[in-house]
Amino acid sequence: MLPLANTVTWIFLSGTGVVSVGETSIPYPVYVFTGTMLWAVFMDAMNAPLQQTTAAKSMLAKLNFPREAILLSGIYQTLFNGAIKIALLLAALLFLGINPGWGLLLFPLGVLSLILMGTAVGVRPRNNVLISSIQNRIGRFSARTEPSVRRCGPARAG
């Protein structure tokens, strides 16, 4: 997992003195793992719309279904992957004897907000497959409703 590899890297850099880190209220490995885990969840959420629409490209062309289902599947996949990462974080907290307190009850709400924000960022500028699919549908619909008379040049009076 990427957050674990990043945590080991930051601990190594801090231990060798390459990176100087001030005091934290929790042990440094948990501090780094929490930050890298939250960043990984955000990046997963941001990349999920593009990955889901790329994977469903053939289905987009062949079937008529709500396009929002693709985004929801990406959100559900990110929630599942995030739950695994949160379970690892909780295991690390318990292993190191850290009592997170009642503030831990708000943590899932923060992670859900992070996932929704990452999805919103990932949908807007990067999702060209979904946008082109919608534009193709609009183009086909407008081609059916336009009159079939076409002009080849400017209209002449007279």
Number of C-alpha atoms within 10 A of each C-alpha: 8 10 19 17 12 16 21 15 13 19 17 13 14 14 12 10 10 10 12 10 11 6 8 9 6 13 12 17 15 18 14 20 23 21 13 19 23 20 15 18 24 25 18 23 29 26 20 27 28 22 17 21 21 16 12 14 14 10 12 19 11 8 8 8 10 9 13 9 11 20 20 15 14 24 23 14 16 24 19 12 15 23 15 12 21 19 11 16 16 18 12 16 16 12 9 13 9 13 10 12 7 8 7 11 10 9 12 13 11 12 18 17 13 19 26 18 15 22 25 15 18 20 20 12 9 14 19 14 18 21 14 11 16 14 12 13 13 12 11 11 11 11 11 10 8 9 8 8 6 7 7 6 6 6 7 5 4 3
